């Protein structure tokens, strides 16, 4: 059978969460770095496709290729471990503590940032002929997107911050479904299809993804976007990270865990039928 039932893949989610928390520091950083590199390159492919076609949905259609590659290679995104790692704690797996979960999140996030910054520098170099000319159309698109999603939010004050936070929630609701999609199928083609769909949705709706933003905004600044690191952190990365945590954990992984691992007792059909049966019509 090519499909894993929910009760089966939720157990895989728990086991995977435990394995990631127990992973060595070196491997968490290395896997996080490689994930950041691959996802960043996928962003470049998506934005290039949008510029070339003038159709935003085309970028959303091609972007999931990066997510699928990094997932199949066993690399880690902060957004994914946000949802999976705590499940091992909820199951009281031996040795899993909140401090060990925070360690996992921290090192994966550090790796994602390192990989994203590396690719941002290399892409900025290629867009500007080793920083000797201005970036072309694709580079200008990055500058515009980075500015709109920092300064644009800052202009609205707390309303802008809340908007980014909610977009972060909605983003990782879908991204964690993509992470789980890799566990729902047994064939490579099935895994790719299950991952592609939710990742397409988040990108098409322009939700906020912490790791994508670790690449997008530094690249924008390297190309000449007019905002500071503090503006990026305050008006995008921080609310995005918090939103991703809430969305991935509370909106995706916890509901699956509760309904398929801590399932409530089933209703007694016979007794239920007696309770709700309509009284027989009188024959008098």
Backbone bond lengths (Angstrom), bond angles and torsions (degrees), N, CA, C in turn:
res aa  C-N    CA-C-N  psi(-1)  N-CA   C-N-CA  omega(-1)  CA-C   N-CA-C  phi
1 X - - - 1.467 - - 1.530 108.96 -
2 X 1.355 118.24 131.95 1.465 121.39 -173.35 1.520 113.65 -88.46
3 X 1.338 117.11 -4.24 1.457 120.65 -176.75 1.517 110.58 -117.96
4 X 1.320 117.23 130.16 1.453 121.89 174.12 1.524 109.00 -88.51
5 X 1.308 117.21 129.54 1.457 121.00 179.98 1.531 110.24 -69.39
6 X 1.339 117.11 157.59 1.472 119.85 -178.12 1.522 114.47 -52.19
7 X 1.329 118.05 -42.84 1.463 119.51 -179.76 1.526 111.32 -61.65
8 X 1.348 116.77 -30.15 1.456 121.10 179.45 1.524 111.45 -77.36
9 X 1.341 116.47 -48.20 1.465 116.44 -175.49 1.524 112.57 -74.86
10 X 1.337 118.51 -20.84 1.464 118.96 174.40 1.527 110.08 -69.54
11 X 1.317 117.20 -35.54 1.469 119.39 173.93 1.525 110.49 -64.04
12 X 1.325 116.28 -38.10 1.463 119.90 175.53 1.522 110.63 -63.03
13 X 1.334 117.00 -38.74 1.466 120.60 176.77 1.519 110.94 -58.84
14 X 1.320 116.79 -44.93 1.465 121.03 -179.01 1.527 110.35 -65.16
15 X 1.335 116.41 -46.13 1.463 120.90 -179.95 1.527 110.97 -62.84
16 X 1.325 115.70 -39.96 1.466 120.25 179.31 1.527 110.69 -66.33
17 X 1.327 115.80 -41.64 1.462 119.57 177.54 1.515 111.67 -59.54
18 X 1.330 116.38 -44.11 1.464 120.32 177.83 1.524 110.94 -62.15
19 X 1.328 116.42 -44.46 1.466 120.35 -178.07 1.526 111.09 -62.00
20 X 1.316 116.26 -38.73 1.466 119.47 -178.80 1.530 110.91 -69.20
21 X 1.330 117.52 -37.73 1.465 120.20 178.39 1.527 110.44 -66.09
22 X 1.323 117.63 -33.04 1.466 121.90 -178.29 1.534 112.80 -85.58
23 X 1.316 118.08 -5.92 1.463 121.34 -177.86 1.534 110.89 -65.53
24 X 1.314 116.53 144.97 1.466 121.50 -178.80 1.522 111.17 -64.41
25 X 1.321 114.52 156.57 1.462 120.26 178.56 1.520 111.42 -57.74
26 X 1.329 116.74 -45.23 1.464 120.10 -179.80 1.520 111.66 -56.75
27 X 1.342 116.33 -46.34 1.458 119.42 -175.67 1.522 112.44 -73.66
28 X 1.332 117.38 -32.61 1.463 118.86 175.49 1.528 110.33 -62.02
29 X 1.331 116.51 -45.34 1.466 120.22 -179.59 1.529 110.80 -67.51
30 X 1.342 116.50 -43.28 1.461 120.24 -178.71 1.526 111.12 -64.08
31 X 1.319 116.73 -47.04 1.468 119.90 -179.62 1.525 110.79 -66.69
32 X 1.321 116.48 -36.92 1.456 119.86 176.93 1.521 111.84 -66.04
33 X 1.334 116.45 -39.94 1.458 120.58 179.20 1.521 111.23 -63.62
34 X 1.322 116.35 -46.05 1.463 119.84 179.97 1.528 111.64 -64.73
35 X 1.323 116.42 -36.60 1.466 119.71 177.11 1.521 110.39 -64.06
36 X 1.337 117.01 -42.67 1.456 120.85 177.92 1.521 112.10 -62.26
37 X 1.333 117.06 -39.91 1.464 121.36 178.81 1.525 110.80 -62.72
38 X 1.323 116.34 -49.49 1.465 120.33 -175.30 1.525 111.13 -67.82
39 X 1.331 117.05 -43.35 1.461 119.20 -179.04 1.523 110.99 -65.27
40 X 1.330 116.67 -37.67 1.461 120.34 179.44 1.524 110.99 -63.21
41 X 1.318 116.91 -42.29 1.466 119.94 177.95 1.527 111.16 -63.93
42 X 1.329 116.46 -34.62 1.467 120.09 177.35 1.529 110.71 -65.88
43 X 1.334 116.92 -35.29 1.468 120.12 176.51 1.520 109.84 -62.56
44 X 1.337 116.94 -42.36 1.460 120.45 179.30 1.524 110.50 -62.50
45 X 1.326 116.83 -42.24 1.465 120.42 177.55 1.523 110.35 -60.11
46 X 1.328 116.76 -44.66 1.462 121.23 -177.36 1.530 111.60 -64.63
47 X 1.328 116.52 -46.49 1.470 119.51 -178.98 1.527 110.43 -67.03
48 X 1.321 117.19 -37.82 1.463 120.62 176.60 1.524 110.65 -60.99
49 X 1.325 116.70 -42.40 1.458 120.66 178.88 1.525 111.47 -64.03
50 X 1.329 116.05 -38.16 1.471 119.89 178.76 1.530 110.45 -65.34
51 X 1.328 116.50 -43.76 1.468 120.28 -179.60 1.529 110.60 -65.89
52 X 1.309 116.57 -41.71 1.466 120.37 -177.28 1.528 112.52 -68.40
53 X 1.317 117.12 -35.82 1.466 120.69 -175.23 1.525 113.13 -99.69
54 X 1.333 116.12 -24.27 1.453 119.94 -174.62 1.515 112.85 74.26
55 X 1.334 117.05 13.13 1.467 122.42 -177.47 1.526 108.70 -122.64
56 X 1.347 116.55 114.28 1.461 120.45 -175.66 1.503 114.44 -62.16
57 X 1.328 116.88 -35.05 1.463 120.19 -175.45 1.527 111.42 -65.47
58 X 1.326 117.54 -23.50 1.460 120.70 178.05 1.526 110.19 -64.36
59 X 1.333 116.15 -40.03 1.462 119.32 176.91 1.513 112.10 -61.35
60 X 1.328 116.29 -39.52 1.464 120.40 178.68 1.521 111.59 -66.64
61 X 1.319 116.89 -31.96 1.463 120.47 -179.83 1.524 112.19 -70.43
62 X 1.343 116.90 -33.46 1.466 119.14 -176.45 1.523 113.04 -94.34
63 X 1.338 118.87 -23.77 1.460 120.91 -175.88 1.532 113.92 -56.75
64 X 1.342 120.30 -39.55 1.475 119.06 -176.24 1.518 115.01 -59.91
65 X 1.339 118.59 -12.99 1.462 119.75 179.58 1.529 110.37 -57.84
66 X 1.328 117.44 -38.75 1.461 120.35 179.79 1.509 112.10 -67.21
67 X 1.345 116.27 -43.11 1.466 119.93 179.25 1.519 110.61 -62.01
68 X 1.325 116.81 -42.28 1.462 120.04 -179.48 1.524 111.32 -63.72
69 X 1.327 116.58 -42.73 1.469 119.62 -179.85 1.522 111.14 -62.45
70 X 1.317 117.44 -49.71 1.465 119.54 -176.29 1.528 111.43 -66.42
71 X 1.324 117.02 -33.58 1.468 120.28 178.43 1.517 111.33 -68.54
72 X 1.313 116.66 -43.77 1.467 120.36 179.50 1.522 111.65 -66.73
73 X 1.326 117.66 -26.78 1.469 121.89 177.81 1.529 112.58 -82.21
74 X 1.323 116.81 -6.79 1.460 120.15 179.09 1.516 114.27 80.44
75 X 1.338 117.63 21.53 1.456 121.30 177.66 1.528 110.05 -85.97
76 X 1.328 116.61 166.26 1.465 120.51 -170.11 1.515 112.80 -123.82
77 X 1.329 115.23 136.88 1.457 122.98 170.89 1.518 109.18 -107.58
78 X 1.325 116.33 145.71 1.458 120.61 176.29 1.521 110.83 -55.88
79 X 1.317 116.66 -38.96 1.464 120.33 -179.20 1.515 112.23 -60.66
80 X 1.325 117.32 -35.56 1.458 120.46 179.80 1.515 113.05 -72.95
81 X 1.346 117.17 -45.42 1.464 119.28 -178.70 1.527 111.42 -71.50
82 X 1.339 118.03 -20.60 1.463 119.87 172.19 1.523 110.49 -54.87
83 X 1.324 116.57 -41.59 1.454 119.95 -176.42 1.517 114.25 -86.96
84 X 1.338 117.99 -37.40 1.458 121.21 -171.35 1.526 113.74 -83.99
85 X 1.338 117.65 -42.91 1.462 120.36 -172.00 1.529 113.97 -57.59
86 X 1.348 119.64 -43.29 1.467 118.35 -178.22 1.532 114.56 -66.04
87 X 1.323 117.98 -18.49 1.466 119.60 -178.18 1.525 111.22 -62.87
88 X 1.323 116.36 -34.19 1.465 119.41 178.09 1.524 110.91 -65.58
89 X 1.309 117.39 -34.87 1.469 121.97 176.30 1.525 110.17 -68.17
90 X 1.338 117.03 -42.84 1.457 120.60 179.07 1.530 111.27 -60.83
91 X 1.340 116.68 -32.23 1.461 121.94 178.49 1.525 112.60 -85.24
92 X 1.317 116.78 3.14 1.473 123.17 179.61 1.520 112.21 57.27
93 X 1.333 115.95 40.35 1.460 119.60 176.29 1.530 109.33 -65.39
94 X 1.297 116.29 137.31 1.455 122.66 -173.98 1.524 111.38 -58.89
95 X 1.331 115.12 130.39 1.458 121.43 175.72 1.517 115.24 83.12
96 X 1.328 117.64 -3.56 1.458 120.37 -179.84 1.526 108.69 -89.45
97 X 1.321 116.11 117.31 1.461 122.13 -179.81 1.527 109.20 -123.73
98 X 1.316 116.10 166.61 1.462 119.08 178.00 1.520 111.18 -65.15
99 X 1.328 117.32 -31.78 1.465 119.45 177.95 1.531 110.81 -67.01
100 X 1.329 116.89 -36.92 1.471 119.74 178.26 1.526 110.83 -70.71
101 X 1.321 116.97 -32.05 1.471 120.71 176.08 1.526 109.86 -68.12
102 X 1.336 116.85 -44.31 1.463 120.65 177.58 1.528 110.89 -61.49
103 X 1.329 116.43 -37.51 1.467 120.74 176.39 1.525 110.15 -60.33
104 X 1.318 116.58 -45.53 1.464 121.69 178.99 1.525 110.39 -59.82
105 X 1.324 116.24 -49.93 1.464 120.56 179.39 1.529 110.99 -57.98
106 X 1.342 116.13 -44.37 1.457 120.68 -175.83 1.514 113.07 -63.85
107 X 1.341 116.70 -45.72 1.458 119.32 -176.92 1.527 112.12 -73.90
108 X 1.323 117.26 -36.66 1.473 119.32 175.89 1.527 109.52 -64.71
109 X 1.335 116.62 -44.30 1.464 120.22 178.01 1.518 112.25 -61.71
110 X 1.344 116.76 -39.90 1.461 120.68 177.41 1.521 110.31 -61.95
111 X 1.327 116.47 -45.38 1.459 120.21 178.23 1.521 111.71 -61.42
112 X 1.333 117.07 -44.36 1.468 120.71 177.55 1.520 111.00 -57.23
113 X 1.339 116.54 -43.11 1.459 120.90 -179.25 1.519 111.14 -65.17
114 X 1.336 117.42 -44.00 1.461 120.94 -179.93 1.527 110.83 -61.17
115 X 1.328 116.19 -46.24 1.463 119.76 -179.92 1.514 112.20 -64.22
116 X 1.325 115.97 -41.00 1.463 120.87 -179.22 1.526 111.38 -66.02
117 X 1.330 117.06 -42.73 1.470 120.89 179.63 1.529 111.42 -66.33
118 X 1.327 116.34 -37.55 1.460 119.88 178.39 1.529 110.58 -61.95
119 X 1.324 116.05 -48.37 1.464 119.14 -179.19 1.529 110.61 -67.78
120 X 1.343 117.73 -36.76 1.464 120.16 177.77 1.529 110.27 -58.23
121 X 1.331 116.93 -44.62 1.462 120.09 179.32 1.528 111.08 -63.91
122 X 1.319 116.86 -45.63 1.468 120.37 -177.37 1.525 111.41 -66.06
123 X 1.333 116.55 -40.73 1.465 119.79 179.19 1.530 110.74 -68.35
124 X 1.335 116.51 -40.42 1.471 119.60 177.05 1.525 110.05 -59.91
125 X 1.323 116.02 -39.89 1.468 120.28 178.35 1.530 110.75 -62.06
126 X 1.333 116.89 -44.83 1.469 119.46 -178.07 1.522 111.85 -70.59
127 X 1.336 117.73 -31.56 1.470 121.21 179.96 1.539 112.42 -72.40
128 X 1.342 117.00 -22.05 1.476 120.56 -171.72 1.534 113.08 -120.35
129 X 1.328 116.76 17.01 1.472 119.81 -178.44 1.528 109.63 51.60
130 X 1.346 114.21 58.04 1.467 121.78 -178.85 1.531 111.87 59.65
131 X 1.359 114.71 43.18 1.461 123.27 175.52 1.541 113.15 63.65
132 X 1.326 115.95 30.22 1.462 120.04 -179.75 1.525 113.18 -105.85
133 X 1.346 117.73 -14.13 1.470 121.86 178.69 1.517 108.85 -137.71
134 X 1.322 116.43 167.87 1.459 120.29 176.34 1.524 110.65 -74.52
135 X 1.323 115.43 151.62 1.458 120.79 179.06 1.522 110.36 -67.60
136 X 1.327 115.32 152.06 1.459 121.52 178.37 1.512 112.19 -82.33
137 X 1.332 116.44 -154.34 1.458 122.08 -172.43 1.525 112.48 -62.62
138 X 1.323 117.27 -42.34 1.466 119.70 -178.85 1.522 109.71 -66.93
139 X 1.328 117.29 -43.31 1.459 120.76 177.53 1.515 112.08 -60.99
140 X 1.329 117.11 -41.17 1.462 120.68 178.34 1.527 111.03 -64.56
141 X 1.316 116.23 -33.26 1.467 120.10 176.67 1.526 110.44 -64.28
142 X 1.320 116.62 -40.36 1.465 120.29 176.68 1.526 110.78 -64.18
143 X 1.318 116.96 -42.50 1.465 120.41 179.29 1.520 110.37 -60.84
144 X 1.323 116.99 -45.15 1.456 121.01 -179.39 1.517 112.56 -64.34
145 X 1.346 116.34 -43.49 1.468 120.36 -179.42 1.520 110.95 -65.37
146 X 1.341 116.99 -43.33 1.462 120.84 -179.27 1.524 111.21 -64.38
147 X 1.323 117.04 -40.28 1.461 120.79 179.97 1.522 111.35 -67.86
148 X 1.330 116.45 -44.80 1.466 120.46 -178.46 1.515 112.05 -63.07
149 X 1.339 116.90 -31.20 1.457 120.34 -174.43 1.531 112.83 -98.09
150 X 1.318 116.47 13.41 1.470 121.75 169.76 1.522 108.75 -126.86
151 X 1.339 115.39 -71.93 1.459 120.73 179.59 1.526 110.55 -59.77
152 X 1.333 115.47 -37.86 1.459 119.40 180.00 1.516 112.85 -60.91
153 X 1.327 116.79 -39.10 1.469 120.78 177.10 1.531 110.64 -75.22
154 X 1.328 116.44 -39.93 1.467 120.46 -177.55 1.526 111.57 -60.39
155 X 1.315 117.05 -31.96 1.466 120.74 -179.86 1.526 112.26 -62.96
156 X 1.334 116.51 -21.14 1.466 120.99 -179.03 1.534 112.41 -99.84
157 X 1.318 116.93 5.60 1.460 120.39 176.51 1.524 112.96 61.51
158 X 1.329 115.52 -138.36 1.462 120.10 -177.04 1.526 112.25 -61.49
159 X 1.320 117.23 -31.43 1.467 119.67 176.68 1.526 111.16 -61.78
160 X 1.331 116.28 -38.19 1.454 119.96 176.46 1.520 111.73 -66.69
161 X 1.348 116.06 -42.51 1.471 120.55 179.85 1.533 110.34 -61.23
162 X 1.320 116.58 -44.63 1.465 121.06 179.55 1.524 110.83 -63.40
163 X 1.333 116.35 -38.03 1.464 120.29 178.37 1.520 110.97 -61.34
164 X 1.335 117.00 -44.40 1.471 120.40 177.83 1.526 110.27 -62.55
165 X 1.329 117.18 -43.31 1.457 121.86 179.64 1.532 111.19 -58.43
166 X 1.323 116.74 -45.43 1.472 120.63 -179.24 1.529 110.29 -68.39
167 X 1.325 116.91 -39.34 1.461 119.35 176.17 1.531 111.02 -62.91
168 X 1.338 116.76 -32.47 1.453 120.68 175.52 1.521 111.93 -67.12
169 X 1.332 116.40 -39.25 1.463 120.68 176.64 1.520 110.45 -60.68
170 X 1.328 115.82 -51.85 1.459 120.84 -177.16 1.524 111.50 -64.17
171 X 1.329 116.05 -35.25 1.460 119.76 178.09 1.517 111.41 -60.11
172 X 1.335 116.93 -54.37 1.465 118.00 -173.05 1.513 112.71 -78.20
173 X 1.307 117.82 -16.40 1.458 119.45 167.61 1.531 108.70 -56.16
174 X 1.338 116.08 -46.36 1.455 120.61 -179.19 1.525 112.49 -77.36
175 X 1.332 117.58 -40.68 1.465 120.13 -177.03 1.525 111.19 -63.36
176 X 1.331 117.22 -41.68 1.464 118.85 177.91 1.523 111.76 -66.27
177 X 1.336 117.19 -30.23 1.464 118.69 171.65 1.528 110.05 -63.28
178 X 1.342 116.77 -34.69 1.449 119.88 175.20 1.516 112.05 -66.69
179 X 1.332 116.70 -42.01 1.470 121.03 176.69 1.525 110.16 -59.44
180 X 1.314 116.08 -44.95 1.461 121.29 -179.90 1.521 111.17 -69.49
181 X 1.340 116.04 -31.91 1.460 119.33 177.86 1.511 112.60 -55.66
182 X 1.329 116.82 -32.19 1.460 121.44 177.31 1.524 112.24 -65.00
183 X 1.331 116.46 -17.43 1.466 121.40 -178.94 1.528 112.46 -101.05
184 X 1.317 117.25 -8.09 1.466 119.88 -174.15 1.512 113.11 -87.32
185 X 1.321 117.29 -19.29 1.463 120.82 -176.40 1.525 110.07 -119.41
186 X 1.323 115.99 160.81 1.461 121.00 -179.24 1.525 112.57 -109.08
187 X 1.319 117.68 -15.33 1.458 121.18 176.75 1.523 109.13 -100.16
188 X 1.332 116.37 154.31 1.464 120.19 179.28 1.524 110.26 -62.58
189 X 1.330 117.07 -41.84 1.464 120.28 179.82 1.527 111.07 -62.03
190 X 1.332 116.17 -41.38 1.460 120.07 178.81 1.513 111.78 -65.69
191 X 1.334 117.16 -39.91 1.459 120.94 178.02 1.528 110.61 -62.88
192 X 1.328 116.85 -44.45 1.461 120.67 -178.90 1.521 110.56 -62.42
193 X 1.323 117.20 -43.97 1.467 120.14 179.81 1.524 110.91 -62.59
194 X 1.337 116.44 -43.05 1.461 120.43 -177.91 1.521 111.99 -68.47
195 X 1.317 117.14 -29.60 1.466 120.46 177.28 1.528 111.47 -81.01
196 X 1.318 116.46 -37.99 1.468 121.08 -173.23 1.523 112.34 -60.86
197 X 1.325 117.61 -42.54 1.469 121.51 -170.47 1.536 112.90 -61.87
198 X 1.341 120.01 -55.48 1.471 118.24 -178.75 1.524 113.44 -68.16
199 X 1.336 117.90 -30.53 1.470 119.51 178.73 1.529 109.83 -68.91
200 X 1.315 116.47 -38.88 1.471 120.49 174.30 1.529 110.68 -57.48
201 X 1.317 117.31 -42.93 1.468 121.09 -177.41 1.522 110.85 -63.20
202 X 1.335 117.69 -47.80 1.474 119.21 -176.94 1.523 111.36 -64.02
203 X 1.332 117.66 -39.38 1.462 119.67 -177.90 1.522 110.55 -72.46
204 X 1.320 117.08 -39.63 1.463 120.94 -179.14 1.526 111.58 -63.32
205 X 1.335 117.06 -33.28 1.455 121.48 -178.05 1.531 112.94 -91.08
206 X 1.328 116.60 3.10 1.470 123.45 175.48 1.530 111.30 56.75
207 X 1.334 115.30 47.15 1.453 120.05 172.97 1.532 109.17 -79.46
208 X 1.329 115.99 170.83 1.468 121.15 -172.07 1.535 111.67 -103.06
209 X 1.331 115.36 118.38 1.469 122.91 -177.77 1.522 108.88 -114.21
210 X 1.329 116.81 124.19 1.467 121.32 -172.51 1.520 112.56 -56.82
211 X 1.332 117.27 -44.52 1.468 119.57 -174.80 1.520 110.87 -74.57
212 X 1.327 117.76 -39.78 1.462 119.97 173.52 1.525 109.79 -56.01
213 X 1.329 115.64 -41.72 1.467 120.05 -177.26 1.525 113.12 -73.48
214 X 1.342 117.21 -21.72 1.467 119.89 173.23 1.526 111.51 -66.30
215 X 1.334 115.96 -20.14 1.459 121.92 177.11 1.520 112.31 -98.64
216 X 1.325 116.37 -48.01 1.459 122.22 -172.61 1.531 112.77 -57.92
217 X 1.326 116.88 -48.26 1.465 119.86 -173.06 1.528 112.93 -77.43
218 X 1.336 119.79 -42.69 1.468 117.72 172.78 1.526 112.57 -59.34
219 X 1.351 117.27 -38.61 1.462 119.27 177.28 1.529 110.32 -62.78
220 X 1.326 116.13 -44.26 1.458 119.33 177.76 1.515 112.25 -57.07
221 X 1.345 116.69 -43.64 1.461 119.98 179.39 1.525 112.05 -66.88
222 X 1.323 117.27 -39.07 1.470 120.20 177.65 1.520 111.86 -63.47
223 X 1.334 116.36 -29.00 1.463 120.64 -179.11 1.527 112.66 -88.59
224 X 1.345 116.64 -4.84 1.451 119.52 175.11 1.513 116.62 114.08
225 X 1.333 118.25 10.98 1.468 120.17 177.49 1.531 109.71 -62.32
226 X 1.325 116.02 143.06 1.470 121.25 -171.83 1.530 111.26 -97.68
227 X 1.324 115.92 73.91 1.457 121.65 170.24 1.528 107.68 -155.15
228 X 1.321 115.77 161.12 1.463 120.51 -174.37 1.528 111.72 -97.03
229 X 1.329 115.18 168.11 1.469 120.38 175.20 1.522 109.71 -60.59
230 X 1.344 116.99 -39.99 1.467 120.41 179.61 1.529 111.20 -61.56
231 X 1.331 116.42 -39.99 1.467 119.66 177.97 1.520 110.61 -63.29
232 X 1.334 116.29 -43.71 1.464 120.39 177.53 1.524 111.38 -59.30
233 X 1.334 116.63 -47.59 1.465 120.28 -177.95 1.524 111.48 -64.78
234 X 1.321 116.99 -48.02 1.470 120.97 -173.93 1.520 113.53 -71.91
235 X 1.336 116.19 -36.96 1.459 119.47 -171.33 1.520 114.14 -107.49
236 X 1.344 115.51 4.03 1.459 116.67 174.36 1.526 112.99 -144.66
237 X 1.338 117.74 -62.31 1.462 118.22 -169.21 1.520 112.86 -64.10
238 X 1.327 118.39 -45.29 1.466 120.09 -177.33 1.530 111.98 -63.66
239 X 1.339 119.77 -52.47 1.462 118.07 177.96 1.526 112.80 -64.76
240 X 1.329 117.42 -29.99 1.467 119.88 177.75 1.521 110.91 -66.80
241 X 1.332 117.08 -45.67 1.473 120.68 179.48 1.528 110.30 -61.04
242 X 1.320 117.05 -45.36 1.463 120.18 -179.96 1.529 111.25 -64.16
243 X 1.327 116.34 -41.73 1.451 120.08 177.86 1.518 112.03 -65.06
244 X 1.334 117.17 -41.65 1.459 120.98 177.39 1.520 111.66 -60.24
245 X 1.329 116.78 -39.52 1.460 120.76 178.15 1.522 111.03 -61.75
246 X 1.313 116.20 -48.64 1.463 120.68 -179.51 1.527 110.92 -64.29
247 X 1.328 116.87 -46.30 1.452 120.03 -176.67 1.510 113.11 -64.97
248 X 1.332 117.28 -47.64 1.458 120.24 -177.25 1.511 113.47 -68.08
249 X 1.335 115.64 -41.16 1.463 119.36 -176.25 1.527 111.97 -82.09
250 X 1.326 116.81 -56.24 1.465 120.47 -170.93 1.527 113.99 -82.56
251 X 1.324 117.28 -28.62 1.461 119.78 -175.93 1.525 113.54 -97.13
252 X 1.336 117.55 -17.98 1.466 119.46 -177.86 1.523 112.37 -121.42
253 X 1.325 117.66 -61.41 1.468 119.44 -170.77 1.529 113.31 -74.51
254 X 1.324 117.94 -41.90 1.466 119.64 -179.43 1.532 111.90 -63.70
255 X 1.347 120.44 -45.54 1.468 118.85 177.32 1.528 112.83 -58.44
256 X 1.336 117.54 -42.66 1.462 119.59 177.89 1.522 110.98 -63.34
257 X 1.325 115.91 -42.59 1.466 120.71 179.34 1.524 111.44 -61.31
258 X 1.330 116.70 -45.68 1.464 120.39 -176.77 1.520 112.06 -66.33
259 X 1.331 116.83 -45.16 1.458 118.44 -172.61 1.527 113.55 -81.53
260 X 1.340 117.76 -22.52 1.465 119.28 -177.18 1.535 113.86 -111.32
261 X 1.329 117.36 -11.22 1.468 120.18 175.99 1.528 111.20 -115.47
262 X 1.315 117.00 -41.40 1.460 122.10 177.69 1.538 109.49 -107.36
263 X 1.313 114.79 47.59 1.465 120.64 -174.74 1.521 110.94 -60.51
264 X 1.325 116.66 135.03 1.469 120.96 176.85 1.524 109.91 -67.92
265 X 1.339 117.35 151.88 1.467 120.46 179.48 1.526 111.39 -55.93
266 X 1.318 115.16 140.21 1.463 119.75 179.22 1.532 110.07 -71.46
267 X 1.303 115.07 153.54 1.463 120.53 178.18 1.527 109.55 -72.29
268 X 1.314 115.90 138.43 1.469 121.23 174.40 1.524 107.36 -73.84
269 X 1.307 116.38 106.52 1.463 121.06 -172.96 1.517 111.97 -62.01
270 X 1.339 116.94 -42.08 1.468 119.44 -177.34 1.519 111.04 -65.15
271 X 1.333 116.72 -48.63 1.465 119.72 179.61 1.517 111.05 -64.77
272 X 1.335 115.16 -37.79 1.456 118.93 179.68 1.529 110.92 -63.56
273 X 1.333 115.66 -37.66 1.455 119.38 179.13 1.522 111.11 -66.11
274 X 1.345 116.82 -37.13 1.463 120.20 179.16 1.526 111.33 -67.14
275 X 1.337 114.94 -37.72 1.464 119.37 -177.54 1.519 110.75 -66.91
276 X 1.336 115.00 -41.74 1.459 118.90 -172.19 1.527 113.69 -98.93
277 X 1.330 117.32 2.69 1.466 119.47 179.51 1.522 110.10 -66.05
278 X 1.320 116.14 136.75 1.444 120.07 178.49 1.534 109.53 -73.04
279 X 1.338 117.73 143.77 1.463 118.70 -179.88 1.521 111.59 -64.85
280 X 1.330 115.19 145.11 1.469 119.47 -178.53 1.512 110.02 -67.02
281 X 1.318 116.77 146.50 1.463 121.21 178.71 1.521 110.62 -67.64
282 X 1.294 116.28 140.05 1.452 120.04 -179.89 1.529 109.82 -67.55
283 X 1.349 116.39 142.19 1.480 121.31 179.24 1.514 110.84 -96.10
284 X 1.358 115.14 -0.24 1.467 116.64 -179.20 1.521 110.24 -77.78
